[in-house]
Amino acid sequence: MNLWILFFLLILVVFGFGFTMQALWWVAAVLLVLWIAGFTLRGRGGRRYGRSRR
């Protein structure tokens, strides 16, 4: 009986890890697209953040 419980817990852990990794890949892909879009929309003469020179 204990072997079946351990086997079931192992399946749950592996399934949860796989789902988490899949979700992290999607988050990484979205962040990469936003990062590339930020570079293309800003262009060469874009506004720099920080202290302004006066």
Contacts in CASP RR format, 6 or more apart in sequence:
PFRMAT RR
TARGET T0000
AUTHOR 0000-0000-0000
METHOD contacts of the structure
MODEL  1
MNLWILFFLLILVVFGFGFTMQALWWVAAVLLVLWIAGFTLRGRGGRRYG
RSRR
END
